[in-house]
C-alpha cells in the first residue's frame, strides 16, 4: 500500500498530495511517499500516529508524522526514516 503525506494530510494519489503541497506554498517535491508492505508495517504506522497524539506531539485532528531530519526519534518507523534520509542526501547533493 502506498500513501503520500503533504503537510498534515495523507493522500492515496500522488498528484493530490502534490497539489495540496503547492496550495500550501510548498514544493511538490516535499511530498513524502509512505510504503506499507505488510500488516506489521501498518500496525507500526498506526501505533506511531497513536503515540504522537497521546504524547501531545501533534493535535488529534492533524496526527501527522513529523519530518525530522535527524531521524533520531525512536518512535518514527524505520521505513519513514529511510525515505527522510534519502531526501536529505538528495538535498545535500543539490546543495540546498
N, C-alpha and C positions, 0 to 999 in steps of 0.2 A: 504494500500500500504506500502511495506517495501523496503527501500533502505539502503545501507551501505556506510559509509563515511570512507575513508582511506586517511589521509593527506588532500589534497585539492581537492580530486575527490570523486564522488559518483558512486556507482555500484549497479545494480539490483540484482546481485548474491553475496552472502557472500564469496564464495570461491575466486572470482575475487578480491574482496576488500582485503582479507587476503593475497593473492598472491602479490598484489600491495604493501601492508604494508611491507612484507618480502623483496621485491625488493628494497624498500627504506631504509632498515635496521631497521625497527621497528618490534615489536612483532605483530603477528596476533591478539592477544587479545586486541590490541589498536584500532581495528576497531569499529566504533560506529554504532550501529543499530538505524535507524530512522524509526519510525512507524507513518504513517499518516492515521488517521482513517476516516476523512471526509473532505469535502470541506473547512471548516473553518480552520482546521489544515494545509491544503495545502496552503491556502491563507496566513496564518501566516508564514509558512516556506518561501514562495516566497517573502513576504514582508520583512522578516528578511534578506534574501540574497540581496534584492534590497537596503535595508537600509545600510548594511555594505559596499556595493560597493560605494554608494553615499556619505558615510561619510569618505571614504578613508581608512577604516579599512583594506580592502583587495582589491587587484587589480581585475579588472573585469574578467580577464581570469581565475583567481583561484576561486573567490567567495566562499571561504569556510565558514562554520560555525565554528569559532574557539573554541577550547576546553578551557573553563575557569573553573578551579577547584572550584572557589568560587561561581559561579552561580549568582553573584551579578548584572550582566548586565541585565537591564530590557528589552533589545531587543532580548534576547535569549529566544526562545519559551519554555514554561514550560515542554513540553514533552521531549525536549532535556535535559533540566536541570535535570529532574528526572533520565534519563539514566546516566548522568555525576555523580550525587550523588550516584547512585547505584555502579558505577565503583569505585568511591573514597572510599566508605565504604569497598568494596571488597579488594582494595589495602591496606587499613589500617589494615584490618583483617589479611591479609597475611604478614603484617609487612614490606611492601615496602616503 
